[in-house]
Amino acid sequence: MSTDESADADDVTRRLDDALERVAHGAAVSVPSILLQRGLTVAFTAALTNGLGAAPYGLFALARRIQRFLSRIVLGFRSGLSRFLPTADQEERNALATFASLLLLGVSTAFGAGLFLAAPRLTAMAGQSEQFGTLLRVFALGMPASVWLFTVTEVLRGIEAVAPLNLTLRLAFPAAQLVVGVVGAFVLGDILFVAGGVLAVMGLTGVGAALWVVRARGFRPRLRGPDLPALRRRYLDYTIPLFLGGIATTTQRLGFYPLIAVFLTGVAGGVFSVGVLVSQLVRLPLMAINQFIPPVAAALNEQGHEEALSRLYHVTSRLVLVGVVAAAVPVVIYRETVMAAFGPTFTAYAPLLTLFVLAQVAACAAGSVGILLRMTDHQRALLVTNVAITTVLAVVAIPLTRRFGLAGVVWTYLLMLTLNNGIEVLVLYRLEGLQPFTKRHGFPLVAAVPYAGVGLAARAVAPGVVGAVGGTLVGLGVFAATLKLLGFTPVERRLASTLFERYGELLPGR
């Protein structure tokens, strides 16, 4: 190897190690907070299902998801924050944050007003009760509050403010939501109080986070300046395709709830919501990696470091797959025990949890593919991809739902996530030459075999919570030992060493 080639290889390795450390730092700090957030959200859901019953919770879940359907579309305009903030100076950051905030609040207010006015007609079309219509109107009024919270947290992500992001999104809001849920379910017995209270704490949490951004990072509103028209055009050119594509993406993720509202019952809506919630625990590794891969990937792309970006994708996607498999196996094996936490109505639907989990594995197997398409400025290709997939699903979903009921909806959900991520992988490879898989991606699947065997044996010997906890702990040890036997790459070993040096003192016994 020549001196120039050696220098280039060293530069790629250095940039890869730096990028991995930044992403892994965000993940390491985020994992405990995401676990806490998910735990608080599960506790909130269990409080409503056990305190108010499956049917009232189902109406609450359907109304909230319909509002979230619209708010997720609106939030397509926030993606430019994590794309442009990392490389912007302070004046540009002020202008971007101001413009994006006003844009998102304005659009969310318009969408909320539309939902409020349409609530009676939507209730009649779905054949639901008057309470469902009232819940829709409550969530419509609170749409700007929910959008505001996620706008501010996107600013925190764009400036890589790890601790404030996790404190806001993973602790403050879910903890306040749980308090509202417990009071509403067990003290007042009023699902409308829960709906209004959840929206109120979303707004207040967003305001608190915005005050931190202003005081700690010096953000100030900026509405005027000679460079602002060009900056706004650049922002809109980037985000409008994502906003339009968000209609398709959101239909894929949340279009099931309007479908359930029209063709099925409130109980079915509650079961589907719980299935998605529980199965998304499997997504924890991808969620952790994704906390700060957008600004890191955007910077590598902006600076032309294609090789470092490609290797970053390989390593992070494999780490995600390891974590996803580790989380998926016990949820599938102990599905009845898991669903029993929400009451007997949900336990009866435990077999469907396997399909929910398989859907999440399919969604995570390719790592951060959607984010990489956006961060490499292929948002228009992402728009075309998502519109095509949504069109296919719109044709498939209704007949499956009418023929098989809730099971048909869940099978459609599995098909949607599998198609979505598979096609995105092909598009990213075609446009950028990036693809996630190496032969090492098969190692977690190999290690899952003895892991599952331990779990099944533990369930046979000790059914219930005790067997689930013991089998999972022993199985994880077998899983880790198998992966160690199969071997790790030098990059992964360096990353583990760096993380151990950084966080080792936090481990028990250190």
Solvent accessible surface area in square Angstrom, and as a share of the most:
residue,aa,sasa,rsa
1,M,176,0.79
2,S,59,0.38
3,T,115,0.67
4,D,106,0.55
5,E,96,0.43
6,S,41,0.27
7,A,56,0.44
8,D,91,0.47
9,A,44,0.34
10,D,90,0.47
11,D,46,0.24
12,V,28,0.16
13,T,41,0.24
14,R,140,0.51
15,R,66,0.24
16,L,0,0.00
17,D,45,0.23
18,D,72,0.37
19,A,2,0.02
20,L,3,0.02
21,E,57,0.26
22,R,81,0.29
23,V,1,0.00
24,A,9,0.07
25,H,43,0.19
26,G,0,0.00
27,A,12,0.09
28,A,35,0.27
29,V,47,0.27
30,S,0,0.00
31,V,50,0.29
32,P,83,0.52
33,S,16,0.11
34,I,0,0.00
35,L,96,0.48
36,L,79,0.40
37,Q,27,0.12
38,R,35,0.13
39,G,41,0.40
40,L,27,0.13
41,T,30,0.18
42,V,36,0.21
43,A,41,0.32
44,F,4,0.02
45,T,5,0.03
46,A,21,0.16
47,A,11,0.08
48,L,0,0.00
49,T,8,0.04
50,N,86,0.44
51,G,28,0.27
52,L,35,0.17
53,G,26,0.25
54,A,17,0.13
55,A,51,0.40
56,P,43,0.27
57,Y,4,0.02
58,G,0,0.00
59,L,22,0.11
60,F,1,0.01
61,A,0,0.00
62,L,0,0.00
63,A,0,0.00
64,R,20,0.07
65,R,28,0.10
66,I,19,0.10
67,Q,7,0.03
68,R,66,0.24
69,F,38,0.16
70,L,38,0.19
71,S,6,0.04
72,R,105,0.38
73,I,8,0.04
74,V,0,0.00
75,L,12,0.06
76,G,9,0.08
77,F,16,0.07
78,R,57,0.21
79,S,20,0.13
80,G,0,0.00
81,L,0,0.00
82,S,4,0.02
83,R,7,0.02
84,F,13,0.06
85,L,0,0.00
86,P,32,0.20
87,T,72,0.42
88,A,16,0.13
89,D,86,0.45
90,Q,73,0.33
91,E,95,0.43
92,E,55,0.25
93,R,51,0.18
94,N,10,0.05
95,A,4,0.03
96,L,3,0.02
97,A,15,0.12
98,T,17,0.10
99,F,40,0.16
100,A,0,0.00
101,S,20,0.13
102,L,104,0.52
103,L,37,0.18
104,L,1,0.00
105,L,59,0.29
106,G,43,0.42
107,V,31,0.18
108,S,0,0.00
109,T,75,0.44
110,A,63,0.49
111,F,57,0.24
112,G,4,0.04
113,A,54,0.42
114,G,39,0.37
115,L,7,0.03
116,F,61,0.25
117,L,135,0.67
118,A,38,0.29
119,A,0,0.00
120,P,71,0.45
121,R,177,0.65
122,L,59,0.29
123,T,14,0.08
124,A,80,0.62
125,M,121,0.54
126,A,14,0.11
127,G,67,0.64
128,Q,35,0.16
129,S,57,0.37
130,E,149,0.67
131,Q,73,0.32
132,F,2,0.01
133,G,10,0.10
134,T,51,0.30
135,L,0,0.00
136,L,0,0.00
137,R,84,0.31
138,V,37,0.21
139,F,1,0.00
140,A,2,0.01
141,L,127,0.63
142,G,9,0.09
143,M,0,0.00
144,P,35,0.22
145,A,27,0.21
146,S,5,0.03
147,V,0,0.00
148,W,50,0.18
149,L,0,0.00
150,F,57,0.24
151,T,2,0.01
152,V,7,0.04
153,T,1,0.00
154,E,13,0.06
155,V,10,0.06
156,L,1,0.00
157,R,28,0.10
158,G,1,0.01
159,I,14,0.07
160,E,53,0.24
161,A,2,0.02
162,V,17,0.10
163,A,67,0.52
164,P,25,0.16
165,L,0,0.00
166,N,8,0.04
167,L,105,0.52
168,T,11,0.07
169,L,13,0.06
170,R,11,0.04
171,L,71,0.35
172,A,42,0.33
173,F,18,0.08
174,P,1,0.01
175,A,34,0.27
176,A,31,0.24
177,Q,4,0.02
178,L,38,0.19
179,V,95,0.54
180,V,16,0.09
181,G,0,0.00
182,V,61,0.35
183,V,49,0.28
184,G,0,0.00
185,A,7,0.05
186,F,119,0.50
187,V,108,0.62
188,L,101,0.50
189,G,49,0.47
190,D,56,0.29
191,I,6,0.03
192,L,61,0.30
193,F,78,0.33
194,V,0,0.00
195,A,0,0.00
196,G,30,0.29
197,G,13,0.13
198,V,0,0.00
199,L,13,0.06
200,A,54,0.42
201,V,24,0.14
202,M,12,0.05
203,G,14,0.13
204,L,127,0.63
205,T,20,0.12
206,G,0,0.00
207,V,74,0.43
208,G,40,0.38
209,A,7,0.06
210,A,21,0.16
211,L,104,0.52
212,W,86,0.30
213,V,9,0.05
214,V,54,0.31
215,R,209,0.76
216,A,56,0.44
217,R,94,0.34
218,G,32,0.31
219,F,10,0.04
220,R,128,0.47
221,P,110,0.69
222,R,45,0.16
223,L,102,0.51
224,R,214,0.78
225,G,26,0.25
226,P,135,0.85
227,D,60,0.31
228,L,3,0.01
229,P,65,0.41
230,A,55,0.42
231,L,21,0.11
232,R,72,0.26
233,R,144,0.53
234,R,118,0.43
235,Y,0,0.00
236,L,52,0.26
237,D,85,0.44
238,Y,8,0.03
239,T,0,0.00
240,I,76,0.38
241,P,9,0.06
242,L,13,0.07
243,F,32,0.13
244,L,80,0.40
245,G,5,0.05
246,G,11,0.11
247,I,77,0.39
248,A,6,0.05
249,T,40,0.23
250,T,7,0.04
251,T,46,0.27
252,Q,3,0.01
253,R,68,0.25
254,L,15,0.07
255,G,18,0.17
256,F,8,0.03
257,Y,3,0.01
258,P,46,0.29
259,L,23,0.11
260,I,0,0.00
261,A,3,0.03
262,V,73,0.42
263,F,77,0.32
264,L,41,0.21
265,T,82,0.48
266,G,10,0.10
267,V,45,0.26
268,A,10,0.08
269,G,0,0.00
270,G,0,0.00
271,V,2,0.01
272,F,1,0.00
273,S,1,0.00
274,V,0,0.00
275,G,1,0.01
276,V,21,0.12
277,L,12,0.06
278,V,3,0.02
279,S,0,0.00
280,Q,48,0.21
281,L,55,0.27
282,V,0,0.00
283,R,48,0.17
284,L,27,0.14
285,P,24,0.15
286,L,8,0.04
287,M,30,0.13
288,A,2,0.02
289,I,15,0.08
290,N,33,0.17
291,Q,6,0.03
292,F,2,0.01
293,I,0,0.00
294,P,8,0.05
295,P,0,0.00
296,V,0,0.00
297,A,0,0.00
298,A,0,0.00
299,A,12,0.09
300,L,12,0.06
301,N,42,0.21
302,E,83,0.37
303,Q,105,0.47
304,G,38,0.37
305,H,39,0.17
306,E,114,0.51
307,E,95,0.42
308,A,1,0.01
309,L,6,0.03
310,S,23,0.15
311,R,73,0.27
312,L,1,0.00
313,Y,2,0.01
314,H,49,0.22
315,V,17,0.10
316,T,2,0.01
317,S,0,0.00
318,R,6,0.02
319,L,60,0.30
320,V,1,0.00
321,L,10,0.05
322,V,29,0.17
323,G,20,0.19
324,V,0,0.00
325,V,9,0.05
326,A,19,0.14
327,A,30,0.23
328,A,9,0.07
329,V,22,0.13
330,P,19,0.12
331,V,19,0.11
332,V,36,0.21
333,I,12,0.06
334,Y,10,0.04
335,R,57,0.21
336,E,75,0.34
337,T,40,0.23
338,V,44,0.25
339,M,3,0.01
340,A,54,0.42
341,A,59,0.46
342,F,4,0.02
343,G,11,0.11
344,P,120,0.75
345,T,53,0.31
346,F,3,0.01
347,T,45,0.26
348,A,80,0.62
349,Y,74,0.28
350,A,0,0.00
351,P,88,0.55
352,L,27,0.13
353,L,2,0.01
354,T,35,0.20
355,L,23,0.12
356,F,3,0.01
357,V,1,0.00
358,L,85,0.42
359,A,0,0.00
360,Q,1,0.00
361,V,34,0.19
362,A,26,0.20
363,A,4,0.03
364,C,0,0.00
365,A,27,0.21
366,A,4,0.03
367,G,4,0.04
368,S,5,0.03
369,V,3,0.02
370,G,16,0.15
371,I,19,0.10
372,L,1,0.01
373,L,0,0.00
374,R,62,0.23
375,M,2,0.01
376,T,7,0.04
377,D,66,0.34
378,H,41,0.19
379,Q,10,0.04
380,R,138,0.50
381,A,26,0.20
382,L,10,0.05
383,L,37,0.18
384,V,102,0.59
385,T,9,0.05
386,N,5,0.02
387,V,71,0.41
388,A,55,0.43
389,I,3,0.01
390,T,21,0.12
391,T,80,0.47
392,V,73,0.42
393,L,12,0.06
394,A,61,0.47
395,V,107,0.61
396,V,41,0.24
397,A,12,0.09
398,I,74,0.38
399,P,75,0.47
400,L,48,0.24
401,T,2,0.01
402,R,173,0.63
403,R,170,0.62
404,F,112,0.47
405,G,19,0.18
406,L,16,0.08
407,A,34,0.27
408,G,1,0.01
409,V,0,0.00
410,V,0,0.00
411,W,134,0.47
412,T,1,0.00
413,Y,7,0.03
414,L,27,0.14
415,L,67,0.34
416,M,0,0.00
417,L,2,0.01
418,T,68,0.39
419,L,56,0.28
420,N,2,0.01
421,N,12,0.06
422,G,38,0.36
423,I,60,0.31
424,E,11,0.05
425,V,20,0.11
426,L,122,0.61
427,V,31,0.18
428,L,0,0.00
429,Y,124,0.47
430,R,188,0.69
431,L,77,0.38
432,E,62,0.28
433,G,47,0.45
434,L,9,0.05
435,Q,56,0.25
436,P,1,0.00
437,F,86,0.36
438,T,57,0.33
439,K,171,0.72
440,R,62,0.23
441,H,11,0.05
442,G,29,0.28
443,F,41,0.17
444,P,0,0.00
445,L,102,0.51
446,V,82,0.47
447,A,0,0.00
448,A,16,0.12
449,V,107,0.62
450,P,52,0.32
451,Y,3,0.01
452,A,28,0.22
453,G,38,0.36
454,V,38,0.22
455,G,3,0.03
456,L,87,0.43
457,A,57,0.44
458,A,21,0.17
459,R,84,0.31
460,A,83,0.65
461,V,127,0.73
462,A,35,0.27
463,P,103,0.65
464,G,31,0.30
465,V,102,0.59
466,V,123,0.71
467,G,4,0.04
468,A,14,0.11
469,V,83,0.48
470,G,32,0.31
471,G,3,0.03
472,T,30,0.18
473,L,118,0.59
474,V,90,0.52
475,G,0,0.00
476,L,67,0.34
477,G,44,0.42
478,V,47,0.27
479,F,7,0.03
480,A,58,0.45
481,A,62,0.48
482,T,26,0.15
483,L,7,0.04
484,K,154,0.65
485,L,156,0.77
486,L,61,0.30
487,G,22,0.22
488,F,78,0.32
489,T,30,0.18
490,P,78,0.49
491,V,12,0.07
492,E,13,0.06
493,R,133,0.49
494,R,92,0.34
495,L,17,0.08
496,A,60,0.46
497,S,56,0.36
498,T,43,0.25
499,L,43,0.22
500,F,99,0.41
501,E,132,0.59
502,R,99,0.36
503,Y,46,0.17
504,G,1,0.01
505,E,106,0.47
506,L,135,0.67
507,L,90,0.45
508,P,132,0.83
509,G,91,0.87
510,R,164,0.60
